[in-house]
């Protein structure tokens, strides 16, 4: 009898846990579902959903007459192809420079011994607490003085390295077995060769994780491109979507269509690279 009671309590607990997780998932995904639904709705369908009737509330999420007209209108009326290309260039350069500079900075902080190493690392990590709005004006002045306004380099200038990236890669480098490092040194590998041939392959999951975070941040960044760019040929997708509100007088179908175009690459990227985030047993390079 006690065993049956424990089994029943365990079952109730599992059901309650899954129900809670399902409810949280629905709440988190509802804005995305509404956005996609609105992007494919015809002009005769209702955009805003009334929750008075629960059946109609969820039923209206599914477009009755799905159409690609909203996507076509946005793509043809606005140069979204150019915006997409700009976002790809900016995000790709930002990711590449972040991985390069953060890994070069993290390697000596993790594997080399020198005076003041911990102090330097503490100062770098402490900059995470500084809001971007505080350094925004000095960065803008410096960008203008360097002649980087209205350029790709000007957009990526504040994000070519990050304290979070240095922290993440330093922790990953510290987890690499010393046996790999000692074997490479015995083979005559230099510090740069050790960084490239041993450390970088060993921390691939951390690099992919950092790349995803940086890509999403660069892809969705709105404030800095808005400040440093005023020529439409350098607009990124967030700026292009923001302009839709004034162009189409708050036509939510077209704004949603532009937003779908902007988030589709992010979802596609995450779908293909998520398997690299979880480290495998062989990632350490040392057999048991």
C-alpha contacts under 8 A as a table, 3 or more apart, distances in Angstrom:
res1	aa1	res2	aa2	distance
1	X	4	X	5.16
1	X	5	X	6.31
2	X	5	X	5.01
2	X	6	X	6.18
3	X	6	X	5.11
3	X	7	X	6.12
4	X	7	X	5.02
4	X	8	X	6.10
5	X	8	X	5.10
5	X	9	X	6.15
6	X	9	X	5.09
6	X	10	X	6.05
7	X	10	X	5.06
7	X	11	X	6.13
8	X	11	X	5.05
8	X	12	X	6.16
9	X	12	X	5.09
9	X	13	X	6.10
10	X	13	X	5.07
10	X	14	X	6.20
11	X	14	X	5.13
11	X	15	X	6.15
12	X	15	X	5.15
12	X	16	X	6.04
13	X	16	X	5.11
13	X	17	X	6.07
14	X	17	X	5.06
14	X	18	X	6.21
15	X	18	X	5.24
15	X	19	X	6.02
16	X	19	X	5.06
16	X	20	X	6.10
17	X	20	X	5.18
17	X	21	X	6.22
18	X	21	X	5.03
18	X	22	X	6.00
19	X	22	X	5.03
19	X	23	X	6.16
20	X	23	X	5.11
20	X	24	X	6.23
21	X	24	X	5.10
21	X	25	X	6.09
22	X	25	X	5.00
22	X	26	X	6.21
23	X	26	X	5.18
23	X	27	X	6.27
24	X	27	X	5.14
24	X	28	X	6.11
25	X	28	X	5.12
25	X	29	X	5.98
26	X	29	X	5.21
26	X	30	X	5.75
27	X	30	X	5.40
27	X	31	X	7.92
28	X	31	X	7.03
29	X	32	X	5.33
29	X	33	X	6.13
30	X	33	X	5.00
30	X	34	X	6.03
31	X	34	X	5.09
31	X	35	X	6.09
32	X	35	X	5.01
32	X	36	X	6.25
33	X	36	X	5.27
33	X	37	X	5.98
33	X	61	X	7.30
34	X	37	X	5.04
34	X	38	X	5.97
34	X	61	X	6.33
35	X	38	X	5.25
35	X	39	X	6.24
35	X	256	X	5.49
35	X	257	X	7.99
35	X	259	X	7.76
35	X	260	X	7.37
36	X	39	X	5.14
36	X	40	X	6.69
36	X	256	X	6.94
36	X	257	X	7.59
36	X	260	X	6.56
37	X	40	X	5.54
37	X	41	X	6.37
37	X	61	X	5.82
37	X	62	X	6.17
37	X	63	X	6.15
38	X	41	X	5.18
38	X	47	X	6.13
38	X	63	X	7.69
38	X	252	X	7.23
38	X	253	X	5.34
38	X	256	X	6.13
38	X	257	X	7.64
39	X	70	X	6.42
39	X	71	X	7.30
39	X	252	X	7.99
39	X	253	X	5.05
39	X	254	X	6.59
39	X	255	X	7.70
39	X	256	X	4.84
39	X	257	X	4.38
39	X	260	X	7.20
40	X	63	X	6.63
40	X	66	X	5.18
40	X	67	X	5.18
40	X	68	X	6.11
40	X	69	X	7.81
40	X	70	X	6.79
40	X	71	X	8.00
40	X	253	X	7.46
40	X	257	X	7.46
41	X	45	X	6.21
41	X	47	X	7.72
41	X	63	X	5.27
41	X	64	X	7.42
41	X	65	X	6.56
41	X	66	X	5.46
41	X	67	X	6.21
41	X	253	X	6.91
42	X	45	X	5.63
42	X	63	X	7.75
42	X	65	X	6.16
42	X	66	X	6.45
42	X	67	X	6.05
42	X	69	X	7.89
43	X	253	X	7.96
45	X	63	X	7.64
45	X	64	X	7.53
46	X	49	X	7.27
46	X	60	X	7.87
47	X	252	X	7.55
47	X	253	X	7.61
49	X	57	X	6.03
49	X	60	X	6.75
49	X	61	X	7.91
50	X	53	X	7.27
50	X	56	X	7.94
50	X	57	X	6.02
51	X	54	X	5.94
51	X	56	X	7.70
51	X	57	X	5.08
52	X	57	X	7.26
53	X	56	X	5.43
53	X	57	X	5.86
54	X	57	X	4.79
54	X	58	X	6.50
55	X	58	X	5.73
55	X	59	X	5.96
56	X	59	X	4.68
56	X	60	X	5.77
57	X	60	X	5.79
57	X	61	X	7.28
58	X	61	X	5.41
58	X	62	X	7.74
59	X	62	X	5.94
60	X	63	X	6.73
60	X	64	X	7.95
63	X	66	X	5.33
67	X	70	X	7.18
68	X	71	X	5.45
68	X	72	X	6.28
69	X	72	X	5.00
69	X	73	X	5.97
70	X	73	X	5.12
70	X	74	X	6.24
70	X	253	X	6.48
70	X	254	X	5.40
70	X	257	X	5.96
71	X	74	X	5.28
71	X	75	X	6.07
71	X	254	X	7.12
71	X	257	X	5.27
71	X	258	X	7.02
71	X	261	X	7.97
72	X	75	X	5.12
72	X	76	X	5.97
73	X	76	X	5.29
73	X	77	X	5.80
73	X	254	X	7.53
74	X	77	X	5.30
74	X	78	X	5.83
74	X	80	X	7.48
74	X	254	X	6.30
74	X	257	X	7.06
74	X	258	X	6.42
75	X	78	X	5.65
75	X	79	X	6.44
75	X	80	X	5.48
75	X	81	X	7.25
76	X	79	X	6.93
76	X	80	X	7.95
78	X	240	X	7.95
79	X	82	X	5.44
79	X	83	X	6.53
80	X	83	X	4.80
80	X	84	X	5.90
80	X	237	X	7.32
80	X	240	X	7.18
81	X	84	X	5.08
81	X	85	X	6.22
82	X	85	X	5.05
82	X	86	X	6.14
82	X	233	X	7.12
83	X	86	X	5.08
83	X	87	X	6.18
83	X	233	X	7.73
83	X	234	X	7.40
83	X	235	X	5.71
83	X	236	X	4.74
83	X	237	X	5.08
83	X	240	X	6.69
84	X	87	X	5.15
84	X	88	X	6.18
84	X	236	X	6.71
84	X	237	X	5.97
84	X	262	X	7.67
85	X	88	X	5.09
85	X	89	X	6.19
86	X	89	X	5.16
86	X	90	X	6.07
86	X	152	X	7.98
86	X	234	X	6.40
86	X	235	X	6.80
86	X	236	X	5.44
86	X	237	X	7.78
87	X	90	X	5.13
87	X	91	X	5.85
87	X	219	X	6.03
87	X	236	X	4.97
87	X	237	X	6.19
88	X	91	X	5.27
88	X	92	X	5.86
88	X	219	X	7.72
89	X	92	X	5.26
89	X	93	X	6.07
89	X	152	X	7.74
90	X	93	X	5.37
90	X	94	X	6.04
90	X	152	X	6.29
90	X	155	X	7.18
90	X	156	X	6.38
90	X	218	X	7.04
90	X	219	X	7.67
91	X	94	X	5.09
91	X	95	X	6.10
91	X	214	X	7.80
91	X	215	X	5.41
91	X	218	X	5.18
91	X	219	X	5.67
92	X	95	X	5.22
92	X	96	X	6.13
92	X	215	X	7.25
93	X	96	X	5.12
93	X	97	X	6.04
93	X	156	X	7.46
94	X	97	X	5.36
94	X	98	X	5.96
94	X	156	X	5.85
94	X	159	X	6.45
94	X	160	X	5.68
94	X	214	X	7.20
94	X	215	X	7.34
94	X	218	X	6.92
95	X	98	X	5.12
95	X	99	X	6.14
95	X	160	X	7.85
95	X	211	X	5.65
95	X	214	X	5.85
95	X	215	X	5.97
96	X	99	X	5.35
96	X	100	X	6.23
97	X	100	X	5.06
97	X	101	X	5.96
97	X	160	X	5.32
97	X	161	X	6.95
98	X	101	X	5.41
98	X	102	X	5.57
98	X	103	X	7.97
98	X	159	X	7.37
98	X	160	X	5.13
98	X	161	X	4.74
98	X	162	X	7.06
98	X	165	X	7.40
98	X	211	X	7.96
98	X	214	X	7.69
99	X	102	X	5.45
99	X	103	X	5.82
99	X	161	X	7.94
99	X	165	X	7.86
99	X	207	X	6.91
99	X	210	X	7.61
99	X	211	X	7.11
100	X	103	X	5.50
100	X	104	X	6.18
101	X	104	X	5.10
101	X	105	X	6.09
101	X	160	X	7.46
101	X	161	X	6.03
102	X	105	X	5.12
102	X	106	X	5.88
102	X	161	X	5.88
102	X	162	X	6.94
102	X	165	X	5.73
102	X	166	X	4.82
102	X	169	X	7.20
103	X	106	X	4.99
103	X	107	X	5.97
103	X	165	X	8.00
103	X	166	X	6.70
103	X	169	X	6.24
103	X	170	X	7.79
104	X	107	X	5.59
104	X	108	X	7.43
104	X	195	X	7.98
105	X	108	X	6.37
105	X	109	X	6.80
105	X	166	X	6.49
106	X	109	X	5.13
106	X	110	X	6.08
106	X	166	X	5.12
106	X	167	X	7.10
106	X	169	X	5.86
106	X	170	X	4.63
106	X	173	X	7.60
107	X	110	X	5.24
107	X	111	X	5.92
107	X	112	X	7.51
107	X	169	X	7.80
107	X	170	X	6.38
107	X	173	X	6.60
107	X	195	X	7.03
108	X	111	X	5.31
108	X	112	X	4.76
108	X	113	X	7.62
109	X	112	X	6.25
109	X	113	X	7.80
109	X	117	X	6.16
109	X	118	X	7.69
109	X	121	X	6.91
109	X	170	X	6.62
110	X	170	X	5.25
110	X	171	X	7.26
110	X	173	X	6.05
110	X	174	X	5.51
111	X	173	X	7.27
111	X	174	X	6.79
113	X	117	X	7.12
114	X	117	X	5.82
116	X	119	X	5.14
116	X	120	X	6.12
117	X	120	X	5.25
117	X	121	X	6.25
118	X	121	X	5.06
118	X	122	X	6.08
119	X	122	X	5.06
119	X	123	X	6.21
120	X	123	X	5.17
120	X	124	X	6.23
121	X	124	X	5.10
121	X	125	X	6.19
122	X	125	X	5.20
122	X	126	X	6.05
123	X	126	X	5.09
123	X	127	X	6.71
124	X	127	X	5.59
124	X	128	X	7.71
124	X	163	X	5.76
125	X	128	X	5.73
125	X	163	X	5.58
125	X	164	X	7.13
125	X	167	X	6.86
126	X	129	X	5.88
126	X	130	X	7.69
127	X	130	X	5.32
127	X	163	X	6.79
128	X	131	X	7.68
128	X	163	X	6.21
128	X	164	X	7.00
130	X	134	X	7.10
131	X	134	X	5.70
131	X	135	X	7.42
132	X	135	X	5.50
132	X	136	X	5.85
133	X	136	X	4.97
133	X	137	X	7.62
134	X	137	X	7.19
135	X	138	X	5.53
135	X	139	X	6.07
136	X	139	X	5.16
136	X	140	X	6.12
137	X	140	X	5.04
137	X	141	X	6.23
138	X	141	X	5.11
138	X	142	X	6.12
139	X	142	X	5.10
139	X	143	X	5.99
139	X	158	X	7.20
140	X	143	X	4.97
140	X	144	X	6.19
140	X	227	X	7.84
140	X	228	X	7.04
141	X	144	X	5.22
141	X	145	X	6.18
142	X	145	X	5.05
142	X	146	X	6.15
143	X	146	X	5.19
143	X	147	X	6.32
143	X	148	X	5.34
143	X	149	X	6.25
143	X	154	X	6.31
143	X	157	X	7.74
144	X	147	X	5.04
144	X	148	X	5.94
144	X	149	X	5.63
145	X	148	X	7.72
148	X	151	X	5.68
148	X	152	X	7.97
148	X	153	X	6.33
148	X	154	X	4.54
149	X	154	X	5.48
149	X	155	X	7.91
149	X	228	X	5.54
149	X	229	X	6.41
150	X	154	X	6.70
150	X	155	X	7.81
150	X	228	X	6.26
150	X	229	X	4.69
150	X	230	X	6.67
150	X	231	X	6.54
150	X	234	X	6.65
151	X	154	X	5.17
151	X	155	X	6.56
151	X	229	X	7.45
151	X	234	X	6.91
152	X	155	X	5.20
152	X	156	X	6.46
152	X	234	X	7.39
153	X	156	X	5.26
153	X	157	X	5.70
154	X	157	X	5.08
154	X	228	X	6.94
155	X	158	X	7.47
155	X	224	X	6.96
155	X	225	X	5.73
155	X	228	X	6.70
155	X	229	X	7.67
156	X	159	X	5.40
156	X	160	X	6.22
156	X	218	X	7.95
157	X	160	X	5.83
158	X	161	X	7.66
159	X	162	X	6.52
159	X	218	X	7.99
161	X	165	X	7.20
161	X	166	X	7.97
162	X	165	X	5.21
162	X	166	X	6.46
163	X	166	X	5.12
163	X	167	X	6.12
164	X	167	X	5.06
164	X	168	X	6.05
165	X	168	X	5.10
165	X	169	X	6.10
165	X	210	X	6.35
166	X	169	X	5.35
166	X	170	X	5.90
167	X	170	X	5.18
167	X	171	X	6.31
168	X	171	X	5.40
168	X	172	X	6.37
168	X	206	X	7.11
168	X	210	X	7.65
169	X	172	X	4.84
169	X	173	X	5.98
169	X	203	X	7.72
169	X	206	X	6.52
169	X	207	X	7.32
170	X	173	X	5.08
170	X	174	X	6.21
171	X	174	X	5.19
171	X	175	X	6.64
172	X	175	X	5.28
172	X	176	X	7.02
172	X	203	X	5.98
172	X	206	X	6.52
173	X	176	X	5.46
173	X	199	X	6.60
173	X	203	X	6.75
176	X	180	X	7.61
176	X	199	X	7.19
176	X	202	X	6.68
176	X	203	X	7.68
176	X	284	X	6.37
177	X	180	X	5.87
177	X	181	X	7.24
177	X	284	X	6.92
177	X	286	X	7.56
178	X	181	X	5.07
178	X	182	X	6.13
179	X	182	X	5.13
179	X	183	X	6.04
180	X	183	X	5.20
180	X	184	X	6.21
180	X	198	X	7.08
180	X	285	X	7.59
180	X	286	X	7.83
181	X	184	X	5.19
181	X	185	X	6.24
181	X	194	X	7.13
181	X	198	X	7.18
182	X	185	X	5.10
182	X	186	X	6.20
183	X	186	X	5.13
183	X	187	X	6.42
184	X	187	X	5.09
184	X	188	X	6.60
184	X	189	X	5.43
184	X	194	X	6.68
184	X	198	X	7.62
185	X	188	X	5.07
185	X	189	X	5.06
185	X	190	X	7.14
185	X	194	X	7.72
186	X	189	X	7.33
189	X	193	X	5.64
189	X	194	X	5.89
190	X	193	X	4.99
190	X	194	X	5.88
191	X	194	X	4.94
191	X	195	X	6.15
192	X	195	X	5.07
192	X	196	X	6.22
193	X	196	X	5.07
193	X	197	X	5.68
193	X	198	X	7.67
194	X	197	X	5.44
194	X	198	X	5.25
194	X	199	X	6.48
195	X	198	X	5.85
195	X	199	X	4.90
195	X	200	X	6.18
196	X	199	X	6.15
196	X	200	X	5.45
196	X	201	X	7.62
197	X	200	X	6.48
197	X	201	X	6.68
198	X	201	X	5.90
198	X	202	X	6.30
199	X	202	X	5.15
199	X	203	X	6.40
200	X	203	X	5.52
200	X	204	X	6.45
201	X	204	X	5.49
202	X	283	X	5.84
202	X	284	X	6.08
202	X	285	X	7.04
203	X	206	X	5.42
203	X	207	X	6.33
203	X	283	X	7.49
204	X	207	X	4.96
204	X	208	X	6.13
204	X	276	X	7.66
204	X	283	X	7.98
205	X	208	X	5.15
205	X	209	X	6.13
205	X	276	X	5.66
205	X	277	X	4.66
205	X	278	X	6.32
205	X	279	X	5.71
206	X	209	X	5.01
206	X	210	X	6.12
206	X	277	X	7.00
207	X	210	X	5.14
207	X	211	X	6.01
208	X	211	X	4.92
208	X	212	X	6.17
208	X	273	X	7.52
208	X	276	X	6.64
208	X	277	X	6.14
209	X	212	X	5.24
209	X	213	X	6.39
209	X	277	X	5.82
210	X	213	X	5.18
210	X	214	X	6.05
211	X	214	X	5.17
211	X	215	X	5.87
212	X	215	X	5.10
212	X	216	X	6.10
212	X	270	X	7.45
213	X	216	X	5.33
213	X	217	X	6.17
214	X	217	X	5.06
214	X	218	X	6.02
215	X	218	X	5.18
215	X	219	X	5.83
216	X	219	X	5.08
216	X	220	X	6.05
216	X	266	X	6.89
217	X	220	X	5.45
217	X	221	X	5.81
218	X	221	X	5.23
219	X	237	X	7.75
219	X	238	X	7.90
220	X	237	X	7.85
220	X	238	X	6.19
221	X	224	X	6.85
221	X	225	X	7.13
221	X	238	X	6.98
222	X	225	X	5.76
222	X	226	X	6.06
222	X	238	X	5.68
222	X	239	X	6.46
223	X	226	X	5.18
223	X	227	X	6.38
224	X	227	X	5.10
224	X	228	X	6.16
225	X	228	X	5.23
225	X	229	X	5.47
225	X	235	X	7.49
225	X	236	X	7.52
225	X	239	X	7.70
226	X	229	X	5.68
226	X	230	X	7.16
226	X	239	X	6.88
227	X	230	X	7.65
229	X	232	X	7.99
229	X	234	X	6.69
229	X	235	X	7.04
230	X	234	X	7.80
230	X	235	X	7.82
231	X	234	X	5.82
231	X	235	X	6.95
232	X	235	X	5.08
235	X	239	X	5.84
235	X	240	X	6.44
236	X	239	X	5.53
236	X	240	X	6.30
237	X	240	X	4.88
237	X	241	X	6.04
237	X	262	X	6.01
238	X	241	X	5.17
238	X	242	X	6.17
238	X	262	X	7.41
239	X	242	X	5.05
239	X	243	X	6.31
240	X	243	X	5.20
240	X	244	X	6.64
241	X	244	X	5.22
241	X	245	X	7.42
241	X	255	X	6.63
241	X	258	X	5.72
241	X	259	X	6.40
241	X	262	X	7.99
242	X	245	X	5.88
242	X	246	X	7.85
243	X	246	X	5.67
243	X	247	X	6.24
244	X	247	X	4.97
244	X	248	X	5.84
244	X	249	X	7.89
244	X	250	X	7.59
244	X	254	X	7.48
244	X	255	X	5.94
244	X	258	X	7.78
245	X	248	X	5.77
245	X	249	X	5.71
245	X	250	X	4.79
245	X	251	X	7.13
245	X	255	X	6.61
246	X	249	X	5.14
246	X	250	X	6.64
247	X	250	X	7.90
248	X	251	X	5.47
248	X	254	X	7.51
250	X	255	X	7.34
251	X	254	X	5.68
251	X	255	X	6.34
252	X	255	X	4.90
252	X	256	X	5.78
253	X	256	X	5.19
253	X	257	X	6.17
254	X	257	X	4.89
254	X	258	X	6.24
255	X	258	X	5.16
255	X	259	X	6.22
256	X	259	X	4.93
256	X	260	X	6.14
257	X	260	X	5.11
257	X	261	X	6.40
258	X	261	X	5.13
258	X	262	X	6.33
259	X	262	X	4.94
259	X	263	X	6.23
260	X	263	X	5.29
260	X	264	X	5.89
261	X	264	X	5.53
261	X	265	X	7.68
262	X	265	X	6.83
262	X	266	X	7.87
263	X	266	X	5.29
263	X	267	X	6.47
264	X	267	X	5.30
264	X	268	X	6.15
265	X	268	X	4.98
265	X	269	X	5.97
266	X	269	X	5.16
266	X	270	X	6.23
267	X	270	X	5.24
267	X	271	X	6.15
268	X	271	X	5.16
268	X	272	X	6.54
269	X	272	X	5.43
269	X	273	X	6.26
270	X	273	X	5.29
270	X	274	X	5.50
271	X	274	X	5.89
272	X	275	X	7.25
273	X	276	X	5.57
273	X	277	X	7.24
274	X	277	X	5.46
274	X	278	X	7.71
275	X	278	X	6.20
276	X	279	X	6.98
279	X	283	X	6.11
280	X	283	X	5.33
281	X	284	X	6.92
282	X	285	X	5.49
282	X	286	X	7.19
282	X	287	X	7.62
